[in-house]
Amino acid sequence: MDTMYKEIWLVRSQDRANQTSRGTRCERRGAKVMVCVAMIVILGGACGRSPTASPPSSGSGIEGRTTSGPSCPVERADSPCPDRPIRATVVVRDAAGREVKRFTSEQDGTFKVDLSPGTYTLEGQSEGMFPRGSQQTVTVMGGAYTQADVRFDSGIR
């Protein structure tokens, strides 16, 4: 009997030695879970940022809307017929006439484009005869966005 107790004691003491040097199975599993949770939190935070999302900017440029009008065949003072927002392509040219940027407005006609300070011509681009885009000159100041709405003629008369 004595031999059997000695063997049990020896096995238990080896188990205790293994537990103190490597931690218990539960402690090791808990550490793995904590590492997994930390990785999920870190990666989850990175996934929330879109690479195409623009950070809040204190730069300069232009912002506005692209619209098309008239939108009614007959406009009367008592029945206004406002221009409608359209998704459209606009070319930005510098003072020398070189294209510096080309962009397409959102479905609701809004746009915001970063540009260095300077004078630019905005040209609304048309695929066909109508809607026909207009041209306008804008001046961009440093640290601000200049309001510029680009109007397209719908051809309705």
N, C-alpha and C positions, 0 to 999 in steps of 0.2 A: 504494500500500500504506500509506503513511504516514497518509493520510486515514482509511482504515478503522480503523487502530489508535487514532487520535485519537477517532473516534466511539465505539469500544468503551470507551476510557478514560473518556470523558465520561458514557456511560450507567452505567458501574460507579460512578463517583464520585457520580452523582445517587442511585443505589441506596443507597450508603453514607450519604449525607446523610439520606435518608428513614429508614433504619434507626436512625440515632442519634436523630433527632427523635421518631420514633414507636415505636421498638423493632421487633424482627424479628417476623415473622408468628407464629413459635413463641412468642415472649415475650408477645405480645398474647393468643394463644390460652390460654397458661398462666395469665395474669392472669384471663381470663374463667372458666376452670375453677376457680380459687381462690375467686373471688367466688361462684360457684354452690355450691361445697362449703360455704363459710361460711354461705350462706343456708339450705342444707339442715340444717346443724347447729343453727342458731339456731331455725328453724321446727320442727325435730324436737323440740327441747327443750320448746318451747311446746306442742306437740301432746300430749306425755306428761301434761300436766296436764288433768284433767277439770274443767270449770266447776262440775259438781255435786259433786265430791269435797270433803269437808270437811277443812280443814287440821287438824293436831293442835291440839286446843283445851285451853286451861287455864281455860275458862269454867265455867258451872254448868248444871245441868239434871237430867234423870232418865234412867236406863238400866235395862233389864231385859228381861223376856220376857212374851209373851202365851201362855197355855196353856189347854187345855180338858180338863175331867175331870168325873166319872170317865169312864174309857175302856173299862171292862169292866162287864158287867151285874151281876156278883157279885164283890166284893172280899173276899179272905181274907188273913189275916196271913201264911200260908205262900206266897201267890202275889200279890205286890204288882202293882198296876196303876197305874203313875204317869201323871200328867197328860201330855198330848201338846202339843207346841208348835203354835200355829196362827198363820196370817196374819190379823190383825184390825185394826180401826180403833178408835182410842182418842181421846176428847175430853178436853182439859185445860181445867179451869175455875179461875178465880181465886177468892179468898175471897168476892167479891161474886156469884159464880155466872156471870160472863161467860166465854164461850168465848175462850180465848187462843191455843189451838193445837189442831189436829186432825192426826193422823198415822196411818199404817198401818205395822204392824210388818213385818219381813222374813218370808220364807217359813218360816224356822226359828223365828219368834216373837220374835227379838231386835229391840230398838229403842234408840235414843239420841237424845234431844231436848234442845236447848239451851233453857234457861229462866232468867229472872232469879231471884235469891233470893226466896223467899216460900213461902206455903202454897197448895197446889193440890189439887183433887179430880180424880182420874182416873176416867173413865167408859168402860167397854168397850161398844162399840156393836154391836147385833145387828140383822140384817136381818129375822129372823123371831123366833119364840118361843125357839128354841135355835140355837146356844149363846147363853145369856143372860150378858151381861157384868156384871161386878161394879163397885162403886165403892169407892174408897179415897182417903184423904187422905194427902198426902206433904208434907214440908217440905224445900225446896231451900236449901242453904247456899251462900254465895259461894265460888267456886273449887273446887267439888266436884260430882260427879254422884251423886244419891241413887238407891240401888237400889230399884226398884219393879216387882214382877211383877203383871200384871193377869190374873186368873183368870176363865175363862168356864165356866159350868155347862153341861155337855153334855146334860143331861136324862136320861141313862141312870140307871136305878135298879135 
